[in-house]
Amino acid sequence: MSRQYCVYMMTNQGNKVIYTGVTNSLARRAHEHKTGVNPNSFCARYLLHKLVYVEAFDFITDAIAREKQIKRGSRAKKEQLINSYNPEWNDLSNRIMEW
């Protein structure tokens, strides 16, 4: 079985702040963000509990390269990505098992 790597974006209730990350366990990582496991983290500080974007990769190098590409992009480009994938900006946490 091959491992899957995900690039994901989290936001807060008002969709004002966007965080982009990469993980080898989307379910674990989303849970950590939602529960504030690290209270000093960026996501905990800004209450980023909504998973709004996910891209899956077979290789960690590809996932990291994509994460860096997204992070370098403007807020407008991040919004465009989210809107193309999840136009309602719904919390996708309940669909995590698909990744």
Stockholm file with secondary structure:
# STOCKHOLM 1.0

chainA/1-99         MSRQYCVYMMTNQGNKVIYTGVTNSLARRAHEHKTGVNPNSFCARYLLHKLVYVEAFDFITDAIAREKQIKRGSRAKKEQLINSYNPEWNDLSNRIMEW
#=GR chainA/1-99 SS CCCCEEEEEEECTTSCCEEEEEESCHHHHHHHHHHTSSTTSHHHHTTCCEEEEEEEESSHHHHHHHHHHHHHSCHHHHHHHHHHHCTTCCCCGGGGGGC
#=GC SS_cons        CCCCEEEEEEECTTSCCEEEEEESCHHHHHHHHHHTSSTTSHHHHTTCCEEEEEEEESSHHHHHHHHHHHHHSCHHHHHHHHHHHCTTCCCCGGGGGGC
//
